[in-house]
Amino acid sequence: MGRKWTGIGAGAGALLPDGLMVALGLGLIGAILWGLGQLLNFLTSL
């Protein structure tokens, strides 16, 4: 079961250029940090 998903991930990774993968990763990290910041702002304003 796990091997099938690993193969799909590797295939998708091979199709996408490295730069795009890096950009997606940075975008995801940025979105998570932004979300955490919003949550902290909300909690401190209570």
N, C-alpha and C positions, 0 to 999 in steps of 0.2 A: 504493500500500500504506500509506504513512505517513498519507495524508489520511483513510483510513477510521478508523484508531485515534484520530486527533486529533478526528474528529467524535464518536466514542464518548465520549472524555474530556470534550469540551465538553458533550455531552448529559447525562452523569452529573453534571457540575459544575452545570448549570442546574437539575437536579432536586434537588440537595442544597442546603440553606440555607448561606449563607456561614459562619455560626457553627460548623456541623458540620464544614465543611472545615478551618477553623482548629483546631478541637479535634482532628481527626484528625491534622493536621500536627504539632501540639504533642505529641500522644501518641506519634507516630512518632519525633520528635526525642528525647523523654524515654526511649523504649525503647532507642534507639541509644546514648544517653549512659549509661544504666544498664548495658547490655551491655558497653560499653567499660570502665566502672568495674569490673565483675565480672572482666573479662579482666585488667586491670591488677592487681587484688587477687590473682588466681590466679598471675600471672607473678612478682609480688614475693614470694609466699609459697614459691616453689620453692627 
